[in-house]
């Protein structure tokens, strides 16, 4: 093989390699997990174990709740600076939000709505991603929610035609 042939082959290989996916983070759009290893930044060391002063005062375990050994870096920093870390996790509704909560819940509140919606969304995405193998990878998130996408500029013009006062919008990209 001549040197010129080798140089052309190497340059074509580099050019084809540059055509790969760009280095942008699209992990939220991927509906399937690629690996089985843990994500490095989600591993956080726990607080040391210790015996409680009174075993009857231990809180009841709650599914998805906090453990006594879970790290609390914000609370620890506030306490170290002389603040009250309990103000970060205020229980109940602040007085300033009482009217809003009453207005929103006037027709009733569905218990466990977050879990229900999460399960329905997972089922929807699973149905939409069956048998969709492609030679060229496509964004599965956009594909699953394609019919639910909303064109903001089309809605803006529709409302303006109806006579609804609308705020100013930035111009479309590419114009």
C-alpha positions in Angstrom: 0.0 0.0 0.0 1.4 3.4 -0.9 1.8 6.1 1.6 -0.7 8.3 -0.3 -3.3 5.6 0.0 -2.6 5.2 3.7 -2.9 9.0 4.2 -6.3 9.0 2.4 -7.5 6.1 4.5 -6.5 7.7 7.7 -8.1 11.0 6.8 -11.3 9.3 5.8 -11.4 7.4 9.1 -10.9 10.7 11.0 -13.6 12.4 8.9 -16.1 9.6 9.5 -15.3 9.6 13.2 -16.1 13.4 13.4 -19.5 12.6 12.0 -20.5 10.8 15.2 -22.8 12.2 17.8 -22.0 15.6 19.3 -20.9 15.8 22.9 -24.1 17.2 24.3 -25.8 15.7 27.3 -29.0 14.0 26.3 -29.3 11.6 29.3 -32.8 12.8 30.2 -34.0 12.0 26.7 -32.7 8.4 26.7 -35.6 6.2 27.8 -33.4 3.1 28.4 -30.4 2.6 30.6 -27.2 1.9 28.8 -25.0 0.4 31.6 -25.4 -1.4 34.8 -22.7 0.5 36.7 -23.7 3.2 39.2 -23.3 6.9 38.3 -20.2 8.2 40.0 -21.6 11.5 41.2 -24.7 10.0 42.8 -22.6 8.0 45.3 -22.4 10.1 48.5 -20.9 8.9 51.7 -23.3 8.4 54.6 -23.0 9.8 58.1 -21.4 7.5 60.6 -23.7 5.0 62.4 -24.2 5.7 66.1 -26.5 4.4 68.9 -29.4 6.6 69.6 -29.9 7.9 73.1 -33.5 6.5 73.2 -34.7 3.8 70.8 -38.3 4.8 71.3 -37.7 8.3 69.9 -36.5 6.9 66.5 -38.7 8.1 63.6 -41.0 5.6 61.8 -39.4 4.5 58.5 -41.1 6.1 55.5 -40.7 4.7 52.0 -38.6 7.2 50.1 -38.0 9.2 53.2 -34.7 10.2 54.8 -32.6 8.1 57.0 -30.7 9.4 60.0 -27.4 8.5 58.2 -28.3 10.4 55.0 -25.9 13.3 54.3 -27.4 16.8 54.8 -24.7 19.1 53.5 -26.9 22.2 53.4 -28.3 21.7 56.9 -24.7 21.0 58.2 -23.4 24.2 56.6 -26.2 26.3 58.0 -25.7 24.8 61.5 -21.9 25.4 61.3 -22.6 29.1 60.4 -24.9 29.5 63.4 -28.2 29.3 61.5 -31.3 27.2 62.1 -31.2 24.2 59.7 -34.8 23.3 60.6 -36.0 26.2 58.5 -34.9 24.4 55.3 -37.4 21.6 55.9 -40.3 23.5 57.2 -43.3 21.2 57.7 -46.7 22.3 56.6 -47.8 25.1 54.3 -46.4 28.6 54.8 -49.0 31.2 55.8 -48.3 33.1 52.7 -49.3 30.1 50.5 -52.5 29.2 52.4 -54.8 31.1 50.0 -53.2 29.6 47.0 -53.5 26.0 48.4 -57.1 26.6 49.3 -57.9 27.9 45.8 -56.1 25.1 44.0 -57.6 22.3 46.1 -61.2 23.6 46.0 -62.4 20.7 43.8 -60.5 18.1 45.9 -57.1 16.6 45.9 -56.2 13.2 44.5 -54.0 11.2 47.0 -50.8 9.8 45.5 -51.2 11.7 42.2 -47.4 11.9 41.7 -46.9 8.1 41.9 -49.9 7.6 39.6 -48.6 10.0 37.0 -45.1 8.6 37.2 -46.4 5.1 36.5 -48.7 6.2 33.7 -45.8 8.1 32.1 -43.5 5.1 32.3 -46.2 2.9 30.7 -46.7 5.4 27.9 -43.0 5.7 27.1 -42.7 1.9 27.2 -45.5 1.5 24.7 -44.1 4.2 22.4 -40.6 2.7 22.3 -41.4 -0.9 21.4 -40.0 -2.2 18.2 -38.4 1.0 17.2 -34.9 -0.2 16.2 -33.2 2.2 13.8 -30.0 2.0 11.9 -29.4 5.7 12.7 -30.2 6.5 16.3 -33.1 8.9 17.0 -34.0 10.9 20.1 -36.5 8.5 21.7 -37.9 11.1 24.1 -38.9 13.4 21.3 -40.2 10.4 19.3 -42.4 9.3 22.2 -43.8 12.7 22.9 -44.0 14.0 19.3 -47.8 14.3 19.3 -47.7 16.2 22.6 -45.3 18.8 21.4 -46.6 22.4 21.3 -45.5 25.0 18.8 -45.3 28.1 20.9 -45.3 30.5 18.0 -48.3 28.9 16.4 -50.1 29.2 19.7 -49.0 32.8 20.0 -50.4 33.7 16.6 -53.7 31.7 17.3 -54.2 33.7 20.6 -53.4 37.0 18.9 -56.0 36.2 16.1 -58.6 35.5 18.8 -57.8 39.0 20.3 -56.2 37.8 23.5 -53.5 40.1 24.8 -50.2 38.3 24.7 -46.7 39.2 25.8 -43.9 39.9 23.4 -42.0 36.8 22.3 -38.4 36.5 21.0 -38.1 36.1 17.3 -37.8 32.6 15.8 -34.3 31.2 15.4 -33.0 31.3 11.8 -34.8 34.5 10.8 
